[in-house]
Amino acid sequence: MNFRSAMAAVLSTILLLTLAGCRNPPPSRAMNSNAPALRGIKSWVAAGAGPYDGKLIGTLEYDNQSIPVVGRLDLINAYRFTLALQTVDGKCAFVLHRNWAGTHFLRSPSDSYRALARAIGEEISLAFRRPEGPWRAVVTASTDVVRYKNANDSKFDWRLTSGPNHLLLTQLLVKRPAGSRFIFTFIDDAAGVPAGMTMSDSSPQCTLQLQLTDRNQVTAMAHLP
């Protein structure tokens, strides 16, 4: 083999190795580059949501009306909470308690608002959930997305951004197999507790905006009856 042939063989080998490296980067390098982000996401998933206890003010958009509302949420976790909510005109008022056995009304709304009240309780439950099984993450420079599908084939997409000390939840999209969609947009404070949220439900068609008040006294407030 002459010098020119030897050089051609060496260059071919280098080119093949380079292409192979582009297709299959070393696992350790890829793992190390994403390790901090993945550790943060795992901590966020493991931390769960709650407790959350505070007064709420907001607006309910329903039946072509925009109605001011006031209320209180005493939440232990996504499946155990008490929500008191009423429109300022008094048309819709209820106290709802949710636990592992389902939804119960401690104070029932009128028949015309019962379905809406149950939907709002379901929205609160969805808003505070975290993955409860295998999930996957898409990590980018600005946003991390956690994707999860539960046993009922509902799909959850959480969008997270980096906060001062940890990841902050900014949006949750939930798609049900039957076609209904829930969109949640969160305003997080420095402690990672949602200071406010906007919940949109495709069925019934309603949008509920809630803002937490007395934020500095959240953990000290008395519980709902």
C-alpha positions in Angstrom: 0.0 0.0 0.0 1.5 3.3 -1.0 1.4 6.6 1.0 -1.6 8.0 -0.9 -3.6 4.8 -0.4 -2.8 4.7 3.3 -3.8 8.4 3.8 -7.1 7.7 2.0 -7.8 4.7 4.3 -7.1 6.8 7.4 -9.3 9.7 6.2 -12.1 7.2 5.4 -11.9 5.7 8.9 -11.9 9.2 10.5 -15.0 10.2 8.5 -16.9 7.0 9.4 -16.1 7.5 13.1 -17.2 11.1 12.9 -20.5 10.2 11.3 -21.1 7.5 13.8 -20.4 9.9 16.6 -23.0 12.3 15.2 -25.6 9.6 15.0 -24.8 8.1 18.4 -23.3 10.5 20.9 -21.6 8.8 23.9 -24.3 8.0 26.4 -22.3 9.3 29.4 -21.8 12.7 27.7 -25.5 13.0 26.8 -26.5 11.9 30.3 -24.1 14.4 32.0 -25.4 17.3 29.9 -29.0 16.7 31.0 -28.3 15.5 34.5 -29.0 18.8 36.4 -32.2 19.5 34.6 -33.4 15.9 35.0 -32.6 16.0 38.7 -34.6 19.2 39.1 -37.6 17.6 37.3 -37.4 14.4 39.4 -37.4 16.6 42.5 -40.5 18.5 41.2 -42.3 15.3 40.5 -41.4 13.7 43.9 -42.4 16.9 45.8 -46.0 16.6 44.8 -48.5 19.5 45.3 -49.8 20.9 48.5 -50.6 22.0 51.0 -52.3 25.1 49.7 -54.6 27.1 52.0 -55.8 30.6 51.2 -58.5 33.0 50.2 -59.3 33.4 46.5 -60.7 36.1 44.3 -61.3 35.9 40.6 -63.7 35.8 37.6 -65.9 33.1 36.2 -66.7 33.3 32.5 -69.7 31.1 31.9 -72.9 31.3 29.9 -71.7 34.4 28.1 -71.2 36.2 31.3 -68.1 37.4 33.2 -68.9 37.1 36.9 -66.7 38.0 39.9 -66.2 35.2 42.4 -64.7 34.8 45.9 -63.7 31.7 47.7 -61.3 29.7 49.7 -59.3 26.6 49.0 -57.9 24.2 51.7 -55.9 21.6 49.8 -53.9 18.7 51.2 -53.2 17.1 47.9 -54.8 16.9 44.4 -57.3 14.3 45.7 -58.1 15.7 49.1 -59.3 19.3 49.4 -62.2 21.6 50.3 -63.2 24.4 48.0 -65.7 27.1 48.9 -66.7 29.3 46.0 -69.5 31.8 45.2 -70.3 34.4 42.7 -70.7 37.9 44.2 -74.3 38.0 43.0 -75.0 34.8 44.9 -76.3 32.8 41.9 -73.7 30.1 42.3 -72.5 29.2 45.8 -71.2 25.9 47.1 -68.8 24.2 49.4 -67.2 21.1 47.8 -65.1 18.5 49.5 -63.1 16.0 47.5 -61.4 12.8 48.7 -60.5 9.4 47.3 -64.2 8.4 47.3 -65.1 11.3 45.0 -66.8 14.7 45.2 -69.2 15.6 48.0 -71.1 18.9 48.5 -71.0 20.2 52.1 -73.2 23.1 50.7 -74.9 22.2 47.5 -75.3 24.6 44.6 -78.6 25.1 42.8 -79.5 22.5 40.3 -78.6 24.7 37.3 -75.1 25.1 38.6 -74.4 21.6 40.0 -72.6 20.4 36.8 -70.5 23.5 36.7 -69.5 23.1 40.4 -68.5 19.5 39.8 -66.5 20.6 36.8 -64.7 23.2 38.9 -63.8 20.6 41.5 -62.4 18.4 38.8 -60.3 21.3 37.4 -58.8 22.0 40.8 -57.9 18.3 41.2 -56.3 18.3 37.7 -54.4 21.5 38.4 -52.5 20.1 41.4 -51.6 16.7 40.0 -48.2 15.3 39.3 -47.2 12.2 37.3 -48.1 9.0 39.1 -46.4 6.6 36.8 -43.7 6.5 34.1 -43.1 9.9 32.5 -40.7 11.5 30.0 -39.2 14.9 29.8 -38.2 17.2 27.0 -35.4 19.5 28.2 -34.7 22.7 26.3 -32.7 25.8 27.0 -35.8 27.8 28.2 -38.5 25.3 29.0 -38.8 21.8 30.3 -41.8 19.7 29.4 -43.0 16.7 31.4 -45.3 14.3 29.6 -47.4 11.6 31.3 -50.4 9.4 30.3 -52.5 7.9 33.1 -54.4 4.6 33.2 -57.4 6.3 31.7 -55.4 7.5 28.7 -55.6 11.1 29.7 -52.5 13.0 28.5 -50.8 15.5 30.7 -48.2 18.1 29.6 -46.5 20.2 32.2 -44.4 23.2 31.2 -41.7 24.3 33.7 -39.3 27.2 33.8 -36.3 27.7 36.0 -37.1 29.8 39.1 -34.7 31.3 41.7 -34.3 28.0 43.7 -36.3 25.4 41.7 -38.5 24.7 38.8 -41.8 26.7 38.5 -44.9 25.4 36.8 -46.2 27.7 34.1 -48.7 25.7 32.2 -50.6 22.3 32.2 -52.4 20.9 29.2 -54.7 17.9 29.8 -56.4 16.0 27.0 -59.1 13.4 27.7 -59.7 10.4 25.4 -63.3 11.7 24.8 -61.9 14.9 23.4 -62.3 17.4 26.2 -59.3 19.7 26.9 -58.2 21.5 30.0 -55.7 24.3 29.9 -54.2 25.7 33.1 -51.9 28.7 33.2 -50.1 29.3 36.5 -48.6 32.3 38.2 -46.0 31.0 40.7 -44.5 32.9 43.6 -40.9 32.4 44.9 -41.9 29.5 47.1 -43.4 27.5 44.2 -46.9 27.9 45.4 -49.3 28.9 42.7 -50.2 32.5 43.4 -52.9 32.4 40.7 -54.2 30.2 37.9 -56.5 30.4 34.9 -58.5 27.2 34.2 -60.2 26.7 30.8 -62.6 23.7 30.4 -63.9 22.7 27.0 -67.0 21.0 28.5 -68.7 22.8 30.0 -67.3 25.8 28.2 -66.1 28.0 31.1 -63.0 29.8 32.2 -62.1 30.4 35.8 -59.4 32.9 36.9 -58.4 32.7 40.5 -55.9 34.8 42.5 -54.5 33.8 45.9 -54.8 36.6 48.5 -53.1 36.8 51.9 -50.2 35.0 50.4 -47.9 35.5 53.3 -50.4 33.8 55.7 -51.2 30.8 53.6 -50.0 28.2 56.0 -51.4 30.0 59.1 -55.0 30.3 58.0 -57.8 28.4 59.7 -59.2 25.4 57.8 -62.6 25.4 56.2 -65.3 23.7 58.2 
